[in-house]
């Protein structure tokens, strides 16, 4: 038996959460750099939208985060959590259905959150080639020892010198 979906439920699924326009306006007002809004509905249970933006310095990131929190509180959207505001390299503001990541460009490049949540299918991996018979037999042979037994014994007997103290 299939469940019939109401038009209201479909409209709710396609609607933006109330915090998203507020976040968008606050980021634009504070001159956030390279703002990306990623729709992650159906991919996780944490949020419907991930907002990733950069700032020019740690102070700029903290100011952007403060503005987002202040504007959301004014609009009645209380943040669920704020992380990283003390350090300023990566500030995370957790709002209902919206997760805001504010990062320095080098941090953003390192973690590459946008690529993590992209929905494009990955390119197929190239077919694996079989090893030739010569390579297989070379892989089975044990490695030759390069040192002689006499040299190894001499190295073991060499006394260790204590470091000089001044």
C-alpha positions, 0 to 999 in steps of 0.5 A: 500500500503506497502512502499518498503525499499531500500537496502541503508536505511537498510544499514544505519539502521544497520550501527554504527554512526560515533561517536561510534568508536571514543567514544569506542577508547577514553574510552579504551584509558582512561581505563574506567571501565565496558563499555557497549554499548546499541543499543536503536534504535527504543526505543527512539528518543534521540539517537541510542546508549547509552554508559554507563561506570564507572570511579575510581574517579570523577577526572577520570570521568572528564578526560574521558569526556574531552577526549571523547569530544576532540577526537570527536571534532578532528574527526568532531563530535561536541557534542550537550551538556555536563552535570555534568563535574563540579561535576564529579559524573555523566558526560553526553556527548550528541553526534549525535546519541550517548549518553555517560553516565560516572558514579561513580560505586555507582551512576551507581548502584543506577540508573541502566541505563542498566536495563532500556534499556534492551530489554529482556522481563520481567518475568511474574508476579506470579498469585494473590491469593484470600484472605480467607473468615476469612481474608476478615472479619477481614479486614472489622472490625474496629480497637479497640482503645487501650487507654481509654477515661480518659487517652486521656483526661488527656494527653490533659490537661497536660501543656507543659513546655517551654525549659529552657534557660541557 
